[in-house]
Amino acid sequence: MITILLILSVIVGVFLGKFFGSNERFAKNLLILSAGFLITVCVLEVFPEVYSTSDHNIGIWIIGGVLLQMILESLTKGFEHGHFHHHNEEKNILPIALMFGMFIHAFLEGIPLANITETTSPYLLGIVFHNLPISFILGAFLLGRKSSVFSWVIVGIFALSSPLGMLFGDYFNPNLQNYFLALVGGIFLHISSVIIFESNKNHKMDWMKIILVIAGVGLALLNHIFHSH
């Protein structure tokens, strides 16, 4: 069921992007909502679990996740935090580099899912919420004007990346799972922070952005309360 949910979140997002990709505002609002959800999952779920271990150096892995995401963004050109790419920018994006960066990003997110069995898991829902706007942008970029077999291959690889990570996670030493969770926590922290704290135009107060972040935080809090009981 978890695998189906992960794949569906990508497929739904891609098709929305294919047919409604010109509506950048919708995608950005969805992304901001997901960022509020994601950063709350980090603070309430991921970081407490990571720091519950006796390893006092676990924070290094969180910082490693932040730095790794910065490196991956040199390949993906910011797809993970909502950078739309228009036709005149496409020549600057190498599809193979995009595919590799997106795969590593999603694969690592999937590894900690090996320990999760509930579809209401905040960590799982954080990935699902995050997949939707990323896939929207991916669908708009790869399939908006025309689609090719290679474009669908990239979509397919991205859809299967997290499930593959979850599958491989079963074969890792259970003692290593917390380090992978810390690494992903750093990735989540970087992505959600960039989305939330990106400068607004002319540094004006963006009330819609604030409302969407609060809504995302609220949804994550409700899930946290429901899941903890």
N, C-alpha and C positions, 0 to 999 in steps of 0.2 A: 504493500500500500504506500509506503514511504517513497519507493522508487517511482511509482506511478505519479504521485503528487509532485515530485521533483521534475519529472519529464513534462507533465502537464503545465506546470508554471512557466516553463520555457516555451512550449508550443503555443499556449494561449497568448503570451506576450509577443511572440514573433508574428502571429497572424494579426494581432491588433496593430503592430507596427507596419505590417505590409499594407493594410487597408486604411489605417488612420495615421500613417507616419508623418503626414504634413502638420499634424497637431502637436507641435513641440510642447506647448503649454501643458497639455494633458500628461505627457510623459514626465515632464519636470515636476509637476505636482505629485504624481504617483511616486516619483523618486524621493521627493522631500518627505512624503508620508512614510515611505519605507525606511528612510534614514532615521527618523524619530523612533521607529520601531526597533531598528537595528542597534542603535546606540544604547537604548534601554535594555535590550537583551544582553548586551555586553556588560553593563553595569550590574544588572540584577541576577544574571544567570552565569555568564561565562567567567567573569573575573572572580566572583566568590568561589566558584568551583576550582578554578585554576590556583588560587591562593590558599585553598584549604589543604594543600599538600605541604609536606615538610621541606620542600626544596625552596630555599630562600632566593635562589637565582632564577626562578621561573619567569620573573619579569623581563629578563633578557630575551626570552622567546617572544614576548609580546612586542617588544621593540623590534625584534627581528621580523615580525609580521608586518609592522609598519614600513620598515625599510624594503622588505620584499615587495610589498604592494607598490611602492614608489618605482621599483625596477620594472615590475610587470606593466605599469602604466606607460613606460617608454615603448612597449610593444602594442598595447591596446589603445593608446592615445586617449585614455580617459573614458572609455565606454562604461566602466563600472560606476562612475559617478555622473553620468548623464551628459557627456559632451557629444552633442549632435555633430555629425560630419556631413557637410553638404557636397554637392557634386564637384565643386572646384577644389575640394580638399581630399577627394577620394584617392588621387594619385599619390598622396603622401602616406597612405595606409597600405601596408603590405598584408594581404589576406592571410598568408601563412603565419606571419608574426602575430596578427590579431588572433588567429585560431590557437596558436601556441599559448599566448598570454591568457586568453579566456579559459583554456583547458586547465592550465596550472592553477589558476584562481579558483575555479569551481571544483577541481579534483581535491585540493587541500580542504575546502569547505566540507566535502563529503566524508573525509576520513573520520572525524569525531561522531558522525552519524552511526557508526558501527555499534556504538553503545546505546543507541536510542531505539525504542520500540513503539513509542506513542506518537500518533499523528498530531497531538496537541502540544508537543514539545516546543517550548519557546525558541530554542536554537533552530529546529527544523523550520518553524514558521518564519523565523528571521530570514533564512535562506530563500524560502518561497516568496516572501514579500520583496526581497531584493532581486530575485530572478525576473519578476514581471517587468519592471521598468527597463532593466538591462536588455531583456529580450525584445522589448518594444523597440528600443533604439537599434538593436542588432537587426531586427526584421525590417525597419525603415531603411537602414543603410544597405543591407544586402539584397533585399527583395522588393524595395519600394518601386523602382522604375522597371526593373526586369529581374528575373530570377534565373540562375544557372544551376547546373548540377553541383558545381563546386560551392556555391552559396548554401545550398541545402546540406552539403556535407559539413560545412562549418556549423550550421545550426544543429545538425544531428550530433556532432561531436560535443558541442556545448551542452546539449540536453542530457547526454550520457555521462558527462564528466563527473558530476557529484555522485550519481549512483555507482560509478566505477570506483570513486574514492571510498565510498561506503563499503563496497565489496572488498577492496584491498585493506581497509581498516581492520577487517576481521582477522587478517593474517599478521598484523603488527603485534608486537609485545604489548599487552594491556598497560604496562607501566609507561609506555611511550605516548599513550593516548592524550594524557594531560598536556604534553608538550605540543602536540599538534593542535589541541584546543587553544592553547596560549598563542600559538602562531596565527591561527585563524582569528582569535580575538583582536590581535594587532591589526590584521587586515580589515576586519569590520570597523575597528576604531578609526582607522585612517579614512576609509571610504565614507562613513557616516559623518565624520567631522568635516571633511572637505565639502560634502553636499550641504550640510547645515550652516557652516561658517564661511562659505564663499561670499565674497563681497557683493552686496546688492548694487544695482546700477546707481551711481552717484551717492552710494552709501545711505540711501533713503530707507526708512523703516518699511519693511515689506510685511504687512500684517497677514497676508494670505500665507506666506511662508511660515510665520510664527504659528498660525492656527493649524497648519498642516503638521508641523513638527509636534505640537502639543497633542494633536489627534493621534499621531503615530505612537507617541509616548503613552498616551492613554490606552490605546489598544494593547500595547505590550504589557502595561501594568495590569489590565484586566486578565490577560492570559496568564500572567505570573501568579495572580491571586487564585485563579481557577486551577492552575496546574499544581500549585503548592498544597492544595487541599485534597 
